[in-house]
Amino acid sequence: MPISKSAKKALRQSKRKHVRNSKRVRAYKEAVKEVKKLVSTGKQAEAEKLLPKVYKALDKATKTKVLKKNAASRKKSRIAKMVGKK
């Protein structure tokens, strides 16, 4: 456990950031899973409607430094390719 005042504050900040970051990660992972599920069941139109939601979640994760820019771009590209493929 932290002893100094600054270390205690750093721990509090770290916990808050962890909660925020995990929320962002969960949001984009759930969105991606939802699209993948729709694509696998053959519901292309519904998957296309969810693409903006996935893009938004990935962009927010990138903006808050949860995901790196290129990683988000790669994920967006692969999802778009998957939706357009079948």
MMTF fields as JSON, N, C-alpha, C and O atoms, coordinates in Angstrom:
{
  "mmtfVersion": "1.0.0",
  "mmtfProducer": "UNKNOWN",
  "numBonds": 343,
  "numAtoms": 344,
  "numGroups": 86,
  "numChains": 1,
  "numModels": 1,
  "chainsPerModel": [1],
  "groupsPerChain": [86],
  "chainIdList": ["A"],
  "bondAtomList": [4, 2, 8, 6, 12, 10, 16, 14, 20, 18, 24, 22, 28, 26, 32, 30, 36, 34, 40, 38, 44, 42, 48, 46, 52, 50, 56, 54, 60, 58, 64, 62, 68, 66, 72, 70, 76, 74, 80, 78, 84, 82, 88, 86, 92, 90, 96, 94, 100, 98, 104, 102, 108, 106, 112, 110, 116, 114, 120, 118, 124, 122, 128, 126, 132, 130, 136, 134, 140, 138, 144, 142, 148, 146, 152, 150, 156, 154, 160, 158, 164, 162, 168, 166, 172, 170, 176, 174, 180, 178, 184, 182, 188, 186, 192, 190, 196, 194, 200, 198, 204, 202, 208, 206, 212, 210, 216, 214, 220, 218, 224, 222, 228, 226, 232, 230, 236, 234, 240, 238, 244, 242, 248, 246, 252, 250, 256, 254, 260, 258, 264, 262, 268, 266, 272, 270, 276, 274, 280, 278, 284, 282, 288, 286, 292, 290, 296, 294, 300, 298, 304, 302, 308, 306, 312, 310, 316, 314, 320, 318, 324, 322, 328, 326, 332, 330, 336, 334, 340, 338],
  "bondOrderList": [1, 1, 1, 1, 1, 1, 1, 1, 1, 1, 1, 1, 1, 1, 1, 1, 1, 1, 1, 1, 1, 1, 1, 1, 1, 1, 1, 1, 1, 1, 1, 1, 1, 1, 1, 1, 1, 1, 1, 1, 1, 1, 1, 1, 1, 1, 1, 1, 1, 1, 1, 1, 1, 1, 1, 1, 1, 1, 1, 1, 1, 1, 1, 1, 1, 1, 1, 1, 1, 1, 1, 1, 1, 1, 1, 1, 1, 1, 1, 1, 1, 1, 1, 1, 1],
  "groupList": [{"groupName": "MET", "atomNameList": ["N", "CA", "C", "O"], "elementList": ["N", "C", "C", "O"], "formalChargeList": [0, 0, 0, 0], "bondAtomList": [1, 0, 2, 1, 3, 2], "bondOrderList": [1, 1, 2], "singleLetterCode": "M", "chemCompType": "L-PEPTIDE LINKING"}, {"groupName": "PRO", "atomNameList": ["N", "CA", "C", "O"], "elementList": ["N", "C", "C", "O"], "formalChargeList": [0, 0, 0, 0], "bondAtomList": [1, 0, 2, 1, 3, 2], "bondOrderList": [1, 1, 2], "singleLetterCode": "P", "chemCompType": "L-PEPTIDE LINKING"}, {"groupName": "ILE", "atomNameList": ["N", "CA", "C", "O"], "elementList": ["N", "C", "C", "O"], "formalChargeList": [0, 0, 0, 0], "bondAtomList": [1, 0, 2, 1, 3, 2], "bondOrderList": [1, 1, 2], "singleLetterCode": "I", "chemCompType": "L-PEPTIDE LINKING"}, {"groupName": "SER", "atomNameList": ["N", "CA", "C", "O"], "elementList": ["N", "C", "C", "O"], "formalChargeList": [0, 0, 0, 0], "bondAtomList": [1, 0, 2, 1, 3, 2], "bondOrderList": [1, 1, 2], "singleLetterCode": "S", "chemCompType": "L-PEPTIDE LINKING"}, {"groupName": "LYS", "atomNameList": ["N", "CA", "C", "O"], "elementList": ["N", "C", "C", "O"], "formalChargeList": [0, 0, 0, 0], "bondAtomList": [1, 0, 2, 1, 3, 2], "bondOrderList": [1, 1, 2], "singleLetterCode": "K", "chemCompType": "L-PEPTIDE LINKING"}, {"groupName": "ALA", "atomNameList": ["N", "CA", "C", "O"], "elementList": ["N", "C", "C", "O"], "formalChargeList": [0, 0, 0, 0], "bondAtomList": [1, 0, 2, 1, 3, 2], "bondOrderList": [1, 1, 2], "singleLetterCode": "A", "chemCompType": "L-PEPTIDE LINKING"}, {"groupName": "LEU", "atomNameList": ["N", "CA", "C", "O"], "elementList": ["N", "C", "C", "O"], "formalChargeList": [0, 0, 0, 0], "bondAtomList": [1, 0, 2, 1, 3, 2], "bondOrderList": [1, 1, 2], "singleLetterCode": "L", "chemCompType": "L-PEPTIDE LINKING"}, {"groupName": "ARG", "atomNameList": ["N", "CA", "C", "O"], "elementList": ["N", "C", "C", "O"], "formalChargeList": [0, 0, 0, 0], "bondAtomList": [1, 0, 2, 1, 3, 2], "bondOrderList": [1, 1, 2], "singleLetterCode": "R", "chemCompType": "L-PEPTIDE LINKING"}, {"groupName": "GLN", "atomNameList": ["N", "CA", "C", "O"], "elementList": ["N", "C", "C", "O"], "formalChargeList": [0, 0, 0, 0], "bondAtomList": [1, 0, 2, 1, 3, 2], "bondOrderList": [1, 1, 2], "singleLetterCode": "Q", "chemCompType": "L-PEPTIDE LINKING"}, {"groupName": "HIS", "atomNameList": ["N", "CA", "C", "O"], "elementList": ["N", "C", "C", "O"], "formalChargeList": [0, 0, 0, 0], "bondAtomList": [1, 0, 2, 1, 3, 2], "bondOrderList": [1, 1, 2], "singleLetterCode": "H", "chemCompType": "L-PEPTIDE LINKING"}, {"groupName": "VAL", "atomNameList": ["N", "CA", "C", "O"], "elementList": ["N", "C", "C", "O"], "formalChargeList": [0, 0, 0, 0], "bondAtomList": [1, 0, 2, 1, 3, 2], "bondOrderList": [1, 1, 2], "singleLetterCode": "V", "chemCompType": "L-PEPTIDE LINKING"}, {"groupName": "ASN", "atomNameList": ["N", "CA", "C", "O"], "elementList": ["N", "C", "C", "O"], "formalChargeList": [0, 0, 0, 0], "bondAtomList": [1, 0, 2, 1, 3, 2], "bondOrderList": [1, 1, 2], "singleLetterCode": "N", "chemCompType": "L-PEPTIDE LINKING"}, {"groupName": "TYR", "atomNameList": ["N", "CA", "C", "O"], "elementList": ["N", "C", "C", "O"], "formalChargeList": [0, 0, 0, 0], "bondAtomList": [1, 0, 2, 1, 3, 2], "bondOrderList": [1, 1, 2], "singleLetterCode": "Y", "chemCompType": "L-PEPTIDE LINKING"}, {"groupName": "GLU", "atomNameList": ["N", "CA", "C", "O"], "elementList": ["N", "C", "C", "O"], "formalChargeList": [0, 0, 0, 0], "bondAtomList": [1, 0, 2, 1, 3, 2], "bondOrderList": [1, 1, 2], "singleLetterCode": "E", "chemCompType": "L-PEPTIDE LINKING"}, {"groupName": "THR", "atomNameList": ["N", "CA", "C", "O"], "elementList": ["N", "C", "C", "O"], "formalChargeList": [0, 0, 0, 0], "bondAtomList": [1, 0, 2, 1, 3, 2], "bondOrderList": [1, 1, 2], "singleLetterCode": "T", "chemCompType": "L-PEPTIDE LINKING"}, {"groupName": "GLY", "atomNameList": ["N", "CA", "C", "O"], "elementList": ["N", "C", "C", "O"], "formalChargeList": [0, 0, 0, 0], "bondAtomList": [1, 0, 2, 1, 3, 2], "bondOrderList": [1, 1, 2], "singleLetterCode": "G", "chemCompType": "PEPTIDE LINKING"}, {"groupName": "ASP", "atomNameList": ["N", "CA", "C", "O"], "elementList": ["N", "C", "C", "O"], "formalChargeList": [0, 0, 0, 0], "bondAtomList": [1, 0, 2, 1, 3, 2], "bondOrderList": [1, 1, 2], "singleLetterCode": "D", "chemCompType": "L-PEPTIDE LINKING"}],
  "groupTypeList": [0, 1, 2, 3, 4, 3, 5, 4, 4, 5, 6, 7, 8, 3, 4, 7, 4, 9, 10, 7, 11, 3, 4, 7, 10, 7, 5, 12, 4, 13, 5, 10, 4, 13, 10, 4, 4, 6, 10, 3, 14, 15, 4, 8, 5, 13, 5, 13, 4, 6, 6, 1, 4, 10, 12, 4, 5, 6, 16, 4, 5, 14, 4, 14, 4, 10, 6, 4, 4, 11, 5, 5, 3, 7, 4, 4, 3, 7, 2, 5, 4, 0, 10, 15, 4, 4],
  "groupIdList": [1, 2, 3, 4, 5, 6, 7, 8, 9, 10, 11, 12, 13, 14, 15, 16, 17, 18, 19, 20, 21, 22, 23, 24, 25, 26, 27, 28, 29, 30, 31, 32, 33, 34, 35, 36, 37, 38, 39, 40, 41, 42, 43, 44, 45, 46, 47, 48, 49, 50, 51, 52, 53, 54, 55, 56, 57, 58, 59, 60, 61, 62, 63, 64, 65, 66, 67, 68, 69, 70, 71, 72, 73, 74, 75, 76, 77, 78, 79, 80, 81, 82, 83, 84, 85, 86],
  "secStructList": [7, 7, 7, 1, 2, 2, 2, 2, 2, 2, 2, 2, 2, 2, 2, 2, 2, 2, 2, 2, 2, 2, 2, 2, 2, 2, 2, 2, 2, 2, 2, 2, 2, 2, 2, 2, 2, 2, 2, 2, 6, 6, 7, 2, 2, 2, 2, 2, 2, 2, 2, 2, 2, 2, 2, 2, 2, 2, 2, 2, 2, 2, 2, 6, 6, 1, 1, 7, 2, 2, 2, 2, 2, 2, 2, 2, 2, 2, 2, 2, 2, 2, 2, 2, 2, 7],
  "xCoordList": [0.834, 0.0, 0.878, 1.976, 0.37, 1.14, 1.259, 0.366, 2.365, 2.611, 2.525, 1.844, 3.22, 3.23, 1.908, 1.141, 1.67, 0.431, 0.293, -0.791, 1.393, 1.345, 1.109, 0.439, 1.651, 1.438, -0.016, -0.575, -0.629, -2.037, -2.914, -3.859, -2.581, -3.335, -3.16, -4.117, -1.935, -1.662, -2.469, -2.959, -2.604, -3.393, -4.869, -5.518, -5.393, -6.788, -7.009, -7.992, -6.081, -6.199, -6.128, -6.87, -5.235, -5.055, -6.328, -6.706, -6.979, -8.221, -9.317, -10.056, -9.415, -10.425, -10.161, -11.084, -8.898, -8.539, -8.803, -9.237, -8.54, -8.774, -10.254, -10.592, -11.115, -12.556, -12.97, -13.712, -12.485, -12.833, -12.319, -13.031, -11.077, -10.476, -11.184, -11.44, -11.498, -12.155, -13.553, -14.035, -14.196, -15.507, -15.397, -16.227, -14.38, -14.152, -13.842, -14.364, -12.983, -12.603, -13.836, -14.06, -14.63, -15.831, -16.793, -17.412, -16.913, -17.838, -17.451, -18.307, -16.171, -15.81, -15.789, -16.095, -15.434, -15.424, -16.84, -17.074, -17.773, -19.165, -19.734, -20.459, -19.402, -19.889, -19.34, -20.068, -18.054, -17.425, -18.041, -18.319, -18.253, -18.851, -20.253, -20.641, -20.996, -22.357, -22.372, -23.181, -21.459, -21.381, -20.937, -21.492, -19.943, -19.458, -20.569, -20.692, -21.366, -22.468, -23.489, -23.97, -23.819, -24.784, -24.252, -24.994, -22.971, -22.371, -22.389, -22.693, -22.068, -22.029, -23.411, -23.532, -24.451, -25.81, -26.39, -27.504, -25.647, -26.08, -26.957, -27.616, -26.977, -27.796, -26.921, -26.555, -26.597, -25.685, -26.243, -25.523, -27.502, -28.103, -28.044, -27.733, -28.345, -28.306, -26.88, -26.632, -25.943, -24.533, -24.042, -23.281, -24.481, -24.09, -24.637, -23.984, -25.823, -26.416, -25.64, -25.64, -24.978, -24.217, -22.784, -22.094, -22.339, -20.965, -20.659, -19.603, -21.534, -21.234, -21.033, -20.199, -21.799, -21.662, -20.271, -19.636, -19.812, -18.486, -17.41, -16.479, -17.546, -16.561, -16.498, -15.415, -17.655, -17.707, -17.004, -16.235, -17.269, -16.646, -15.131, -14.385, -14.673, -13.233, -12.577, -11.476, -13.262, -12.707, -12.595, -11.619, -13.592, -13.537, -12.414, -11.737, -12.221, -11.131, -9.78, -8.841, -9.695, -8.45, -8.214, -7.09, -9.279, -9.162, -8.677, -7.924, -9.114, -8.73, -7.484, -7.17, -6.778, -5.503, -5.637, -4.678, -6.828, -7.023, -6.5, -5.898, -6.74, -6.252, -5.322, -5.489, -4.344, -3.487, -4.215, -5.111, -3.814, -4.489, -4.491, -5.529, -3.339, -3.254, -4.028, -4.584, -4.063, -4.814, -6.303, -6.994, -6.787, -8.196, -8.499, -9.534, -7.599, -7.787, -7.826, -8.642, -6.949, -6.903, -8.208, -8.756, -8.696, -9.94, -11.114, -11.947, -11.177, -12.249, -12.216, -13.25, -11.033, -10.863, -11.316, -12.018, -10.925, -11.272, -12.77, -13.36, -13.377, -14.827, -15.571, -16.506, -15.148, -15.8, -15.66, -16.604, -14.496, -14.233, -15.128, -15.665, -15.278, -16.092, -17.569, -18.252, -18.039, -19.449, -19.714, -20.761, -18.785, -18.967, -18.71, -19.089, -18.075, -17.638, -18.79, -18.872, -19.677, -20.724, -21.957, -22.905],
  "yCoordList": [-1.187, 0.0, 1.25, 1.258, 2.306, 3.544, 4.183, 4.072, 4.838, 5.461, 6.981, 7.627, 7.543, 9.007, 9.518, 8.78, 10.793, 11.431, 11.39, 11.135, 11.641, 11.659, 10.257, 10.105, 9.247, 7.87, 7.453, 6.719, 7.924, 7.621, 8.254, 7.641, 9.486, 10.187, 9.488, 9.335, 9.071, 8.374, 7.084, 6.724, 6.397, 5.166, 5.451, 4.721, 6.515, 6.889, 7.209, 6.776, 7.974, 8.337, 7.097, 6.963, 6.214, 4.984, 4.14, 3.573, 4.06, 3.292, 3.907, 3.196, 5.245, 5.925, 5.684, 5.403, 5.797, 5.589, 4.15, 3.898, 3.215, 1.808, 1.554, 0.835, 2.137, 1.976, 2.565, 1.94, 3.768, 4.439, 3.661, 3.488, 3.197, 2.465, 1.137, 0.765, 0.429, -0.867, -0.697, -1.57, 0.42, 0.723, 0.911, 0.405, 1.632, 1.858, 0.549, 0.286, -0.269, -1.549, -2.434, -3.039, -2.503, -3.328, -2.846, -3.657, -1.526, -0.96, -1.379, -1.815, -1.251, -1.581, -3.083, -3.538, -3.856, -5.313, -5.853, -6.735, -5.323, -5.767, -5.397, -6.182, -4.196, -3.758, -4.651, -5.034, -4.977, -5.834, -7.232, -7.815, -7.766, -9.096, -9.13, -10.101, -8.065, -7.994, -8.054, -8.763, -7.294, -7.283, -8.647, -9.152, -9.242, -10.554, -11.602, -12.467, -11.508, -12.448, -12.301, -13.296, -11.053, -10.811, -11.304, -11.88, -11.078, -11.513, -13.038, -13.597, -13.7, -15.168, -15.781, -16.877, -15.078, -15.591, -15.14, -15.529, -14.322, -13.913, -12.678, -12.429, -11.906, -10.692, -9.481, -8.688, -9.366, -8.32, -6.917, -6.019, -6.729, -5.393, -4.863, -3.693, -5.728, -5.305, -5.028, -4.117, -5.82, -5.622, -4.287, -3.583, -3.939, -2.654, -1.483, -0.446, -1.646, -0.577, -0.361, 0.736, -1.419, -1.318, -0.814, -0.496, -0.742, -0.285, 1.077, 1.228, 2.074, 3.367, 3.257, 3.957, 2.379, 2.178, 1.618, 2.039, 0.667, 0.078, 1.139, 1.264, 1.901, 2.946, 3.962, 4.389, 4.34, 5.327, 4.802, 5.524, 3.543, 2.952, 2.864, 3.147, 2.474, 2.379, 3.759, 3.923, 4.751, 6.111, 6.688, 7.366, 6.42, 6.906, 6.228, 6.862, 4.943, 4.223, 4.784, 4.873, 5.155, 5.726, 7.116, 7.471, 7.893, 9.265, 9.294, 10.183, 8.321, 8.286, 7.425, 7.082, 7.081, 6.347, 4.931, 4.376, 4.347, 2.959, 2.044, 1.004, 2.451, 1.734, 2.652, 3.871, 2.068, 2.881, 3.149, 2.404, 4.227, 4.683, 3.613, 3.342, 3.012, 2.016, 0.747, 0.096, 0.401, -0.789, -0.574, -1.475, 0.609, 0.925, 0.921, 0.411, 1.488, 1.516, 0.103, -0.207, -0.745, -2.133, -2.856, -3.588, -2.644, -3.287, -2.805, -3.606, -1.488, -0.937, -1.526, -1.888, -1.613, -2.134, -3.58, -3.954, -4.382, -5.804, -6.022, -6.913, -5.201, -5.311, -4.923, -5.607, -3.825, -3.367, -4.409, -4.661, -5.004, -6.03, -7.251, -7.84, -7.617, -8.762, -8.511, -9.401, -7.321, -6.991, -6.935, -7.387, -6.392, -6.259, -7.53, -7.641, -8.484, -9.704, -10.596, -10.977, -10.931, -11.931, -11.34, -12.065],
  "zCoordList": [0.0, 0.0, 0.0, 0.558, -0.639, -0.686, 0.702, 1.542, 0.902, 2.199, 2.099, 2.895, 1.115, 0.995, 0.435, -0.184, 0.671, 0.244, -1.278, -1.803, -1.979, -3.441, -4.008, -5.029, -3.354, -3.806, -3.602, -4.416, -2.511, -2.269, -3.345, -3.842, -3.689, -4.721, -6.072, -6.831, -6.36, -7.617, -7.706, -8.776, -6.586, -6.564, -6.842, -7.591, -6.237, -6.483, -7.961, -8.562, -8.533, -9.943, -10.83, -11.804, -10.476, -11.247, -11.242, -12.267, -10.098, -10.002, -10.869, -11.55, -10.834, -11.654, -13.137, -13.901, -13.538, -14.944, -15.37, -16.494, -14.474, -14.778, -15.069, -16.009, -14.273, -14.466, -15.813, -16.571, -16.104, -17.351, -18.558, -19.547, -18.466, -19.581, -19.825, -20.971, -18.751, -18.919, -19.516, -20.238, -19.214, -19.78, -21.296, -22.052, -21.726, -23.161, -23.882, -24.965, -23.265, -23.869, -24.011, -25.06, -22.953, -22.966, -24.06, -24.749, -24.212, -25.203, -26.618, -27.388, -26.97, -28.346, -28.582, -29.684, -27.571, -27.747, -27.928, -28.754, -27.158, -27.283, -28.647, -29.259, -29.122, -30.424, -31.535, -32.45, -31.448, -32.457, -32.427, -33.475, -31.228, -31.102, -31.708, -32.359, -31.482, -31.993, -33.521, -34.12, -34.141, -35.603, -36.122, -37.098, -35.474, -35.903, -35.818, -36.685, -34.768, -34.584, -35.708, -36.248, -36.059, -37.134, -38.473, -39.268, -38.719, -39.984, -40.072, -41.125, -38.98, -38.995, -39.197, -39.745, -38.757, -38.961, -40.29, -40.64, -41.04, -42.373, -42.423, -43.433, -41.36, -41.33, -41.671, -40.803, -42.973, -43.45, -43.246, -42.811, -43.551, -43.463, -42.031, -41.804, -41.077, -39.676, -39.228, -38.437, -39.739, -39.395, -39.935, -39.27, -41.146, -41.744, -40.934, -40.819, -40.38, -39.573, -38.274, -37.716, -37.798, -36.547, -36.754, -35.785, -38.0, -38.247, -37.628, -37.014, -37.762, -37.132, -35.612, -35.037, -34.979, -33.532, -33.2, -32.233, -34.014, -33.807, -34.024, -33.228, -35.108, -35.409, -34.271, -33.87, -33.761, -32.684, -31.436, -30.801, -31.088, -29.907, -30.078, -29.141, -31.267, -31.528, -31.509, -30.983, -32.087, -32.096, -30.69, -30.367, -29.86, -28.484, -27.709, -26.9, -27.961, -27.297, -27.747, -26.956, -29.006, -29.53, -28.955, -28.599, -28.87, -28.37, -26.92, -26.524, -26.146, -24.735, -24.487, -23.348, -25.58, -25.524, -24.971, -24.434, -25.104, -24.688, -25.791, -25.524, -27.026, -28.199, -28.969, -28.952, -29.641, -30.496, -31.798, -32.196, -32.453, -33.662, -34.755, -35.359, -35.006, -36.072, -35.728, -36.612, -34.462, -34.04, -34.295, -34.772, -33.978, -34.209, -35.708, -36.137, -36.495, -37.946, -38.505, -39.373, -38.008, -38.461, -38.118, -38.943, -36.903, -36.486, -37.34, -37.765, -37.591, -38.412, -39.819, -40.382, -40.362, -41.708, -41.803, -42.742, -40.849, -40.866, -40.673, -41.283, -39.821, -39.613, -40.889, -41.305, -41.503, -42.733, -43.837, -44.586, -43.932, -44.934, -44.685, -45.623, -43.418, -43.049, -43.397, -43.905, -43.125, -43.383, -44.887, -45.351, -45.634, -47.073, -47.843, -49.009, -47.208, -47.893, -48.327, -49.494, -47.404, -47.704, -48.337, -48.637]
}
